Amino acid sequence: MIYEYPPPADPIRQGDIFVGLPRADISLRRVPILAADGKQLEAPWEEIAKDGQAVTAVLALRPVAAIVASQDCDTTHGIDVTLCEIQRFPLVEPRGKDVTSPHTWTKIITQHARVNQKWFYLPPDEKIGFVEKMAVDFRVTLRVLRTDLEELRSLRKGRLCPVADEHFRERIAEFFRRYPYDEWYPLNREELETYKKHHPDARPFPWQETLPPPSDIR
């Protein structure tokens, strides 16, 4: 498919896929910490941060798959490496839930991939450990010390081939430079009414509220 399988000694590069990296899940409303006497306490982070001192926290860690998002220069010389979490496709893109038709999958993977900049599609691959369609979720990132990640290269199961890597690099750039806007802002009254049939949450802008009704538009 779209993967390569580098030797263990290969340097870490953008597009490398790791399976089994730790992700920490923390609630800032109730942070479990260890007091000086060894007892476990819970406190809101706002309270803890007032002292400006480091604390020892008890964290829940779970293994996840992730792909290196940092550029090659940073994976070679940087202090930290940033990775994006990989999840089952339907968890990242709801349109993929309960889809079985090859025609529908093709539409999602090609057309919707161009529109939705939040994810990057990864096909199944038993050698990597993907038994179903997966997706990179650009909204969820992990930060790992570069030297630590280098010692965990046994968890690297593969990397994107050059064609996929170029696409992946561009998708990351698109995600972080995207401009959030309400796409219906230039519509006239008639167009807006049609748009709202499929997007009922759309709220008109002030200039759209003063537009003449559809029957008066020529």
N, C-alpha and C positions, 0 to 999 in steps of 0.2 A: 504493500500500500504506500502510504506517504511517509514511512518511517525508515530510519537507519539505526544500526545497532553498534555504537562506537565501542572500541576496546576499553576496558576499565581504566587504563592509564591515560586516555585522551583527556585533554583539558576540558573544563566545563565551558559550555557555550550557550548562547541564546537558543532556545528551542529544545534544550535537553529536558527530558521527561523523567521525573522522579516519582516513585511510588512508595509511600510509607513515611513521609516527612511529618513532623508533629505540628498540629495546629492547636493553639490555645484558645479556649472559649472563656471569656471573662465577663461577668456582669459588674459594671462600675457602680451599681447601686448597692451591691453586697459583695465586697472583696474579701475572701478568706485569707487572713494573714496569721503568721506565727508571732506571738508576743515574745518578749525576752525570756520569760519563764517556760517557753515551749508550748504554751496553751494556744489553741486555735481560736481566733476571734473573727468576727465579721464587722466590717464598717464600710460606709459609702466612700468612694474614692475622693470625693470633695473634701471629706474630713481628713483622710490620710495625707492628701497633698498639701494641706495647710502647714504641716511641719517641715516640708521640703526635704525630708529625709528618706533614704531608701528603706524599703521594708521587704521582708521575706514573705512571699505569697504562696498559697497552695493552689496550683493551677490544674484544671482538667485538660489533659492532652489527648488528642485522638489522631491516628495516622490518616493522612490524605495524600492524594496524588496532586502533583503540581508541575508546572512547566516554567523554565527559566525565562524571565522577561527582561532581565538586565542585558545590556549590550556586551559584546565580547570583551571590550576593553575593561569593563567593570568586573566581569567574571574572572579576569586575570589579575587586575591590580586593585580593585576596590575592597573596602572593608566588609561591606554587606552585599548580598545578592538578593534581588527581589524575584519572587516567583508568584505566579497566579494559580489559584486552585483549579483543579480539574474535577468536574462532577458529572454525574449521569445527565445526558442531554435534556431530558424532560424537566429536571430540576432547574436548569438554567434558561431553557426556552420552553415555556408551557405549550407552545404549539406542537411540540413533539410528543405530548402525552397520548398514549393509546393509538398512535399512528402505525398502520401496518402496510399501507399502500406504497409501493415503490414510486408511483407518480407523485404522491404527496410529499414523501421524503425528499425526492429530487427538488421539488419546488422550495421546500424549507431550506435545504442545504445550499441551494444556489441563489434563488431570488431573495429569500428572507435574510440570508447571510450578508447580502449587500446593504440591506436596510438597517438591520439591528447590529449596532457596533459594540454591543456589550459582551459578545461571545465569539469563540472561534471553534469551528467544528473539528472533532477528531474521530475518525472511523474506528471500528473495533479492530483489535489486534491481539491475538492470544499471547504472542511473545512478550508484549508489554504488560499484558494483564487486563486489557480492555475487552470484556466479553460482550459489551453492547456499545451503542453510539454514545460518545462522550462530548463534552464541550469545555473549553477554557472559559472561566468566568473572570473577566477583567476587573470586576468590582471587588473581588476577594483576593487579597495579596498576603504573602508570607515574607518575612525578612529573616534571612539566615546568614550568620557569619560566613564569609567566603572560605576561611580555613576549615570551618566545621563541615561545610558542604563538600569540600574536597575530600574529607575523610569519610564521607558517606556516599562515595561514588558507586558503592555496591548497590545502592538504591536507585541508581540511574538505569532505567530499563530501555531507553532508546532516545532518539532525537528526531526532529523534523528533517525531511530531505530538503535539498536546496530550494526546490520550487515552493514547497509548503512554508519553509522558513522565511522566504521573501514575502509571502503573503501574510504570515504571522507578524512580521516586523511592521508591515504597513497597517495592519489592523490595530496593533497596539498604538501606533501614532494617531490613527483616526479616533480611537477611543479617548485619548487624553487631550486631543485638541478640538474635540467636538464642541459645538456651540449649542446650548439648550435653547430651544425656541418653540413657540406654539405655531405649528405649521399652517393654521387656518387664518393667521392674521391678515393676509392680503385678499381674502375672499370677499366677494360682494354679498349682498343679502341673500340672493337666490342660491348662490354657491354654498354659503354658510348653512342654510337650511338643509340642503342636500347632505352636506358633510355631517351635520348633527344627527342625521338618521342612523349613522353608523358609529358616531362618537358623541353620545348624549351629554358627556361631561364637558364638552367644549363651551367655553363662555365667550361671548362676543367682546371685542375690544370697543372702547368708547366710539371710535370713528365708524364702527360697524353698526352700532346702535342708532346712529343718525342717518344711515343710508336709507333711500326710499324703498318701499316694499317691492317684492319681485315683480308684481304686475306693472310697476311704473318704470322698470329698468328696460332700456332699449339697447 
